[in-house]
Structure formats: C-alpha cells, structure tokens
Amino acid sequence: MERVWLDDFDGTAVRGAAARHAVKVLRARVGDVFAGYDGSRERILRVAGFDGGAVLTDVVAERDLPETPGSRLTLAAALLKGRRWDLLLEKASELGVGRIVPLAAERSVAKLSGEDSSERLERWRRILGGASAQCAGRAPEICEPENPASAVARLSGAPNKFILITSGAVESFAAAVRELGDGETVAMVGPEGDWTDAETRAAADAGFHSAGLGPLILRAETAAIAAAAIFSLAGKDV
C-alpha cells in the first residue's frame, strides 16, 4: 500500500503537497486506498472524489503509531551544511529517533541564514515527516536551534546523557546503550570541526558522559546516524 505524509488533512480532505503527490505521482482514482501519516497516527484512506486541489477521502481505519526503542532518544546534533543536514534528519526519522535538537556549535560550518525560523522548522518537519511516512513510523519532534551550553542546561535532567567525542573516550556508546535503564537518553554529536574544549567541559560538568563510536573518525552526519542506529537497534522493548 502506498504511504503518504499528510501535511494538510482535516479528516475528510487531503490538501497541499500530499494531495499533489496523490494525484500526480500515485495517479489516484476514486476508490483507491492509501495510507496517510501525520507523525503520530496512521490512517487508511479511500479516495471519495476531488475538489479543486483537494483529494476527498473516507477514513477506512486508523490507529496510533506505536513507540519504538528509538523514541526515547534525543539526538542533539550540530548543524551541518545543506544536504548533509537533510540526510541526517531523514535517517534519524527512519530510525525512529524521538527528538532532534539542532545545535549551533562554535565550530559548526553551517550558519543559520536569513531564512525565517518558522519556514526553516517547517521545511525540516517536512523532511522528517516524509521519511517517517515511508517507514510507517512516528515523526521525531524537532526543536529550534540553540547553542550547546543552552542545550546542556536544558537536557541535563535526562537520566542517560552522553557527549560523543572523536578521541579520548573511555566508554563505548554501543556498550553503554546495552546497559541503560529506562527513561530518556540524550546523545550530543559535534560538528565537522569537533567540540571545543569549553563545550566538552560544560557537558561533563552537567553530568554528560564522554563516549565514542569506535576507532574511526566519522563524518558528523555519519556519527549522528550511527548513534541513532546503535540506540534504536539495541533490542530494547518499549
């Protein structure tokens, strides 16, 4: 069954990008059935007709999407340039991450442009939503970008929290994940130029454990995706 991200759905009609996708890509006809996702619910929709740019639908069935092990992970990742950041969002969504906190780290190459913050967040949500719909899963929450110091202070109450570093880690993130208790886990992933000493110290002072992802130095987006995969595929039941 075809799966569609419902960016604009009022219970009886699909509009916006989802409607255009249904008409132009799926070639939807009256009577066709497809699955629609809004980030937290799955709806099986039957096409009942068309009204201008809207696809009129009947809801055949619906359910809340279940949480997955990855739902307990907050991925606090330094902003990256262009497609690399989009790739990080897409794969984190596919892996079921619960929340993403974009970080404007001191050594981040990517800088926030003049793009309106609401437009930027909406674009990120579309990427997350489209990826989650293809996986028939929940879409991660995404927060406004903030600096690492602010994020560390705000997230310090999580029972499990790590800052991933490229060298000097005495703990393996993969090994640590296997021993975690319940509750939220925060994993901070640095930028292309790595964390500054001040950023690492601030995290340590707030109770974050330094951990590594192995002997190789990974690209920033690869490190974030690897951390999400390690956590999500650790085999823990929700």
SVG drawing of the C-alpha trace seen along z (x, -y; Angstrom):
<svg xmlns="http://www.w3.org/2000/svg" viewBox="-16 -37 58 44">
<polyline fill="none" stroke="black" stroke-width="0.4" points="0.0,0.0 1.3,-3.5 2.2,-5.7 1.8,-9.5 2.8,-12.2 -0.3,-14.2 1.0,-17.7 -2.6,-19.1 -5.5,-16.9 -8.7,-17.9 -10.3,-14.4 -12.2,-14.5 -9.8,-16.0 -6.1,-15.8 -4.6,-19.1 -1.2,-20.6 1.8,-18.5 0.1,-15.3 -2.8,-15.9 -0.4,-16.8 1.5,-13.6 -1.6,-11.5 -2.8,-13.0 0.4,-13.4 2.6,-10.6 0.1,-7.9 -2.4,-8.8 -5.1,-8.3 -8.6,-7.5 -11.9,-7.3 -12.0,-4.1 -8.2,-3.9 -6.8,-3.3 -3.6,-4.6 -2.1,-5.0 -1.6,-8.5 0.6,-9.5 0.8,-12.7 3.7,-11.8 1.6,-10.1 -1.3,-8.4 -1.8,-6.1 -5.0,-6.4 -6.1,-4.1 -7.9,-6.5 -10.1,-5.7 -10.4,-8.3 -14.0,-9.6 -13.6,-12.4 -11.7,-15.5 -12.5,-19.2 -10.1,-21.6 -6.7,-20.8 -8.1,-18.7 -8.5,-14.9 -11.7,-14.0 -11.3,-10.8 -13.1,-8.5 -11.2,-7.1 -11.4,-3.3 -9.3,-2.7 -6.9,-4.5 -4.5,-3.8 -2.0,-5.5 1.5,-4.7 3.4,-2.7 6.6,-4.0 9.8,-2.3 13.1,-2.0 14.4,-5.0 11.5,-7.1 13.5,-7.5 16.5,-9.1 17.0,-12.8 19.7,-13.4 21.3,-16.8 23.3,-17.3 25.4,-20.2 24.0,-21.8 25.6,-20.8 25.6,-22.4 22.9,-21.7 22.2,-18.1 24.3,-16.7 21.8,-18.1 18.9,-16.9 20.4,-13.4 20.8,-13.4 17.2,-14.4 15.9,-11.8 17.9,-8.9 17.2,-9.9 13.5,-9.8 13.8,-6.4 15.5,-5.1 12.7,-6.3 14.5,-9.0 12.1,-10.7 13.5,-14.2 16.2,-16.2 17.8,-19.3 19.9,-21.3 23.0,-22.8 24.8,-25.9 28.2,-24.8 31.2,-27.1 32.9,-25.2 29.8,-24.5 30.5,-25.3 26.8,-25.7 25.4,-29.1 21.7,-29.9 20.8,-32.0 18.3,-34.8 15.5,-32.2 12.6,-32.8 12.8,-30.4 9.2,-29.2 9.9,-28.4 13.1,-26.6 11.4,-24.5 8.5,-23.7 11.0,-22.5 12.7,-20.3 9.4,-18.9 8.5,-18.0 11.8,-16.1 11.2,-14.2 7.5,-13.6 8.2,-12.3 10.9,-9.9 8.7,-8.7 5.7,-8.0 7.9,-5.8 8.8,-3.8 5.2,-3.8 6.6,-5.3 6.4,-8.3 8.0,-11.5 10.6,-13.0 9.9,-16.3 12.4,-18.9 13.3,-21.9 14.5,-25.4 18.3,-25.6 20.2,-26.6 23.8,-26.7 25.4,-23.7 25.5,-25.5 21.8,-26.2 21.0,-22.6 23.3,-21.1 21.5,-23.1 18.0,-22.2 18.7,-18.5 20.8,-17.9 17.8,-16.3 17.8,-13.3 18.8,-10.1 21.1,-8.9 23.2,-11.5 26.3,-11.4 28.5,-13.7 30.2,-11.8 33.8,-12.6 36.3,-11.5 39.2,-10.8 40.0,-10.2 36.7,-8.4 37.0,-5.7 33.5,-4.4 31.9,-2.9 28.5,-4.3 27.4,-0.9 28.4,0.8 26.8,-1.9 23.5,-1.7 23.2,2.0 23.4,1.2 21.0,-1.7 18.0,-1.9 14.6,-3.3 13.9,-7.0 15.2,-9.5 18.7,-9.2 20.5,-12.3 23.3,-11.9 25.2,-15.0 27.0,-14.8 29.5,-17.5 30.2,-19.5 32.7,-18.9 35.4,-20.7 34.5,-18.7 33.6,-20.2 35.7,-22.9 37.3,-22.2 34.8,-24.6 31.8,-22.7 33.1,-19.4 33.8,-20.7 30.4,-22.2 28.8,-18.9 30.9,-17.0 30.1,-19.5 26.4,-18.9 26.8,-15.1 27.2,-14.1 29.4,-11.0 32.0,-11.1 31.6,-8.2 33.0,-7.1 31.7,-5.3 34.8,-3.3 38.3,-3.8 37.5,-5.6 36.8,-9.3 33.4,-9.6 31.8,-12.5 29.5,-14.4 26.3,-13.2 27.6,-9.6 28.3,-9.8 24.8,-11.1 23.2,-8.4 25.4,-5.7 24.4,-6.8 20.8,-6.7 21.2,-3.3 23.1,-1.9 20.4,-3.1 17.4,-2.2 18.7,1.3 19.9,2.2 17.0,4.6 15.3,2.9 11.5,3.2 9.4,0.1"/>
</svg>
